[in-house]
């Protein structure tokens, strides 16, 4: 697995890999644009080339983007729905230009239509977007949500229903967010609950669909349906939860990205703390030293 953080692109997208080096990250997530505006300036090819070169030189092994927070692929408003689809198409095109293989997005909110109508609308939107981006090697990743308001994706069954209804399910994957899962009611904090959650995900969705993890603690209790990130070990989930995750062989090769406030020095400490939880290959049993120290 590859630990990292969501890093800024201040001054240009090509600066992001340098931030990764500064914090000791092997994975980064970025915004390629202002996430609170529909319109965006096209990427110049020299910018994209500089980003690709910086990634190659940085030691970063995994890169993904997060799609716009404005998008709602389940919107009942035709104009808003069209804007959302266009926005995702543009993001996929930008990712292709930057050689970024994944774009993470919130599935959508049904806005009173009901879950079934909303899930079908998301599948239709993905069909439309994938049709317009044929030949681009970029995979949208549906992010499991906390379940605030009418947001869909807070149950594994929601994700499975979308995959069942979309025409090209192999072109869509999943990003799990540990804070969102906990807020949605999944028990990641106990060893038994953690295993049950992963078994359920494997049974309902399939582990092969999992392409990335957002590694966030939660400020709120399990089942709160409120999305409030905390640094690993500083929320209610506890550091042992994250020790289980970073030592789980099922996540080998995946980007594990923290989404907590900066500055860079804070991400560097958080990544170092998580890396300190990793046991040497083949070791098990005693808690990692970082966990033992924090529990004294």
C-alpha positions in Angstrom: 0.0 0.0 0.0 1.1 3.6 -0.6 0.5 6.2 2.1 -0.2 9.8 1.2 -2.4 12.9 1.5 -4.6 15.2 -0.4 -2.2 18.0 -1.3 -2.7 21.5 -2.7 -2.0 22.7 -6.2 -1.2 26.3 -5.3 0.8 27.9 -8.0 0.1 25.1 -10.5 -0.9 21.5 -10.6 2.8 20.6 -11.3 3.7 21.7 -7.7 1.7 18.8 -6.1 4.4 16.1 -6.5 6.9 18.4 -4.7 4.5 18.6 -1.8 4.4 14.8 -1.7 8.2 14.7 -1.4 8.1 17.2 1.4 5.7 15.1 3.5 7.1 11.6 2.6 4.1 10.6 0.6 4.0 7.7 -1.9 0.4 8.7 -3.0 -1.4 12.0 -3.6 -4.9 13.1 -4.2 -5.4 16.5 -5.8 -8.1 18.8 -7.2 -7.3 19.7 -10.8 -9.5 22.8 -10.6 -11.5 25.0 -8.3 -14.0 22.5 -6.8 -16.6 25.1 -6.0 -17.0 26.5 -9.6 -18.5 24.9 -12.7 -16.2 26.7 -15.1 -12.5 26.0 -15.3 -9.6 27.1 -17.4 -8.3 24.4 -19.7 -5.0 22.8 -18.8 -2.2 23.9 -21.1 -0.2 20.9 -22.4 3.0 22.4 -20.9 1.4 22.3 -17.5 0.3 18.7 -17.9 3.7 17.7 -19.2 5.4 19.4 -16.2 3.0 17.6 -13.8 3.8 14.2 -15.5 7.5 14.9 -15.3 7.3 16.0 -11.7 5.4 12.8 -10.7 8.0 10.6 -12.4 10.8 12.3 -10.5 9.1 12.5 -7.1 8.8 8.9 -6.1 5.0 9.2 -6.0 3.5 5.8 -6.9 -0.2 6.5 -6.9 -2.1 9.6 -8.0 -5.9 10.3 -8.0 -8.1 13.4 -8.1 -11.3 14.3 -6.3 -14.2 15.5 -8.5 -16.1 18.7 -7.9 -18.3 19.0 -4.8 -20.9 20.7 -7.0 -21.7 17.5 -9.0 -24.9 15.6 -8.3 -25.3 12.7 -10.8 -28.8 12.0 -9.3 -30.2 15.5 -9.6 -33.9 15.7 -10.6 -33.1 19.1 -12.1 -32.3 18.6 -15.8 -30.1 21.7 -16.0 -28.1 20.8 -12.9 -27.9 17.2 -14.0 -26.4 18.2 -17.4 -23.9 20.5 -15.7 -22.9 17.6 -13.4 -22.3 15.2 -16.2 -20.4 17.8 -18.2 -18.3 18.5 -15.1 -17.3 14.8 -14.7 -16.5 14.5 -18.4 -14.2 17.5 -18.1 -12.5 16.0 -15.0 -11.9 12.7 -16.8 -10.4 14.6 -19.8 -8.1 16.5 -17.4 -7.1 13.3 -15.7 -6.3 11.7 -19.0 -4.1 14.7 -19.9 -2.3 14.5 -16.6 -2.0 10.6 -16.7 -4.0 10.3 -13.6 -6.0 7.0 -13.6 -8.7 7.7 -11.0 -11.2 10.4 -10.2 -13.1 10.0 -6.9 -16.6 11.4 -6.7 -19.6 11.3 -4.4 -22.3 9.2 -6.1 -25.1 11.8 -5.7 -28.1 12.8 -3.6 -31.7 11.8 -4.5 -33.2 15.2 -3.3 -36.5 13.6 -2.3 -36.9 11.3 -5.3 -36.2 8.3 -3.1 -33.3 5.9 -3.1 -34.3 3.7 -6.0 -34.9 6.6 -8.4 -31.6 8.2 -7.3 -29.6 5.1 -7.8 -31.0 4.6 -11.3 -30.3 8.2 -12.1 -26.7 7.8 -11.0 -26.3 4.8 -13.3 -27.8 6.7 -16.2 -25.4 9.6 -15.6 -22.4 7.3 -15.5 -23.5 5.6 -18.7 -23.7 9.0 -20.4 -20.3 10.1 -19.1 -18.6 6.8 -20.0 -20.0 7.0 -23.5 -18.5 10.5 -23.9 -15.1 9.4 -22.6 -14.6 6.2 -24.5 -10.9 5.5 -25.0 -9.7 7.6 -22.0 -7.9 5.4 -19.4 -9.5 7.1 -16.4 -11.8 5.3 -13.9 -14.4 7.1 -11.9 -14.4 5.8 -8.2 -17.7 6.0 -6.3 -16.9 7.1 -2.8 -18.8 5.6 0.1 -20.5 8.4 1.9 -21.5 9.2 5.5 -25.2 9.4 4.5 -25.8 13.1 5.3 -29.2 14.4 4.0 -30.3 12.5 0.9 -26.8 11.5 -0.1 -26.6 8.0 -1.6 -23.6 5.6 -1.2 -23.7 5.1 2.6 -24.7 1.5 2.2 -22.7 -1.1 0.3 -26.0 -2.1 -1.3 -26.2 1.3 -2.9 -22.9 0.9 -4.6 -23.9 -2.6 -5.8 -27.1 -1.4 -7.2 -25.3 1.2 -9.3 -22.9 -1.4 -10.6 -25.8 -3.7 -11.4 -27.5 -0.9 -13.5 -24.6 0.7 -15.3 -23.8 -0.6 -18.7 -20.0 -0.8 -18.3 -19.4 -1.7 -14.6 -15.8 -2.7 -15.2 -15.1 1.0 -16.0 -16.2 2.1 -12.5 -14.5 1.4 -9.1 -14.9 2.3 -5.4 -13.1 4.5 -2.9 -13.8 3.7 0.7 -13.5 6.5 3.3 -13.0 5.2 6.8 -14.6 8.2 8.5 -17.6 7.9 6.1 -18.0 4.2 6.8 -17.9 4.8 10.5 -20.4 7.7 10.4 -22.7 5.5 8.2 -22.8 2.9 11.0 -20.1 0.4 9.9 -18.0 -0.8 12.9 -14.3 -0.4 11.9 -13.1 0.1 15.5 -13.5 -3.4 16.9 -11.6 -6.3 15.3 -14.8 -8.3 14.8 -16.6 -5.3 13.3 -13.7 -4.5 11.0 -13.7 -8.1 9.6 -17.5 -8.1 9.3 -17.4 -4.8 7.4 -14.8 -6.1 4.9 -16.7 -9.4 4.5 -19.9 -7.5 3.8 -18.1 -5.3 1.3 -16.6 -8.3 -0.5 -19.9 -10.1 -0.6 -22.1 -7.2 -1.7 -19.7 -5.2 -3.9 -16.5 -7.2 -4.3 -13.0 -6.4 -3.1 -11.8 -6.2 -6.7 -13.8 -3.0 -7.1 -11.7 -1.3 -4.3 -9.1 1.0 -5.9 -8.4 3.6 -3.1 -9.0 4.4 0.5 -9.4 7.7 2.3 -7.8 7.2 5.7 -9.6 9.5 8.1 -10.6 9.2 11.7 -14.0 10.5 12.8 -14.9 13.3 15.2 -18.4 11.9 15.6 -19.7 8.6 17.0 -20.5 5.6 14.8 -23.8 6.0 13.0 -23.9 9.7 13.4 -24.3 10.2 9.6 -22.1 13.3 10.0 -18.9 13.6 8.0 -16.2 15.2 10.3 -12.6 14.1 9.7 -10.0 13.8 12.4 -6.3 12.8 12.1 -5.7 9.1 12.5 -5.8 8.2 16.2 -7.1 11.6 17.3 -10.8 10.8 16.7 -13.2 8.3 18.2 -12.1 5.4 16.0 -8.7 5.0 17.7 -5.2 4.3 16.4 -5.6 0.5 16.6 -8.2 0.8 13.8 -5.6 2.3 11.5 -3.0 -0.2 12.6 -5.3 -2.9 11.3 -5.8 -1.1 8.0 -2.2 -0.4 7.2 -1.3 -4.0 7.9 -4.1 -5.5 5.9 -2.7 -7.5 3.0 -6.0 -7.1 1.1 -5.0 -3.4 0.5 -1.6 -4.1 -1.0 -0.8 -1.7 -3.8 -3.7 0.7 -3.0 -3.3 4.4 -2.3 -4.2 5.2 1.3 -4.7 9.0 1.4 -5.4 11.2 4.5 -7.9 14.1 4.0 -7.2 16.3 7.0 -6.2 20.0 7.3 -2.7 21.0 6.5 -0.1 22.5 6.6 2.5 20.2 5.1 4.2 19.6 8.5 1.0 18.1 9.9 0.6 15.7 7.0 4.2 14.7 7.3 3.6 13.8 11.0 0.4 12.0 10.2 2.0 9.9 7.5 5.0 9.1 9.7 2.6 8.0 12.5 0.7 5.7 10.1 3.9 4.3 8.6 5.1 3.6 12.2 2.1 1.3 12.6 3.2 -1.0 9.8 4.6 -4.3 11.0 7.6 -5.9 9.3 6.5 -8.5 6.8 5.4 -11.7 8.5 5.1 -10.2 11.9 1.8 -10.2 13.9 0.6 -10.3 17.4 1.8 -7.4 19.6 0.5 -4.0 18.8 2.9 -1.7 17.0 5.0 0.5 19.3 3.2 3.7 18.2 -0.1 2.2 19.4 1.4 1.0 22.7 2.9 4.4 23.4 -0.4 6.3 22.7 -2.4 4.0 25.0 -0.1 4.4 28.1 
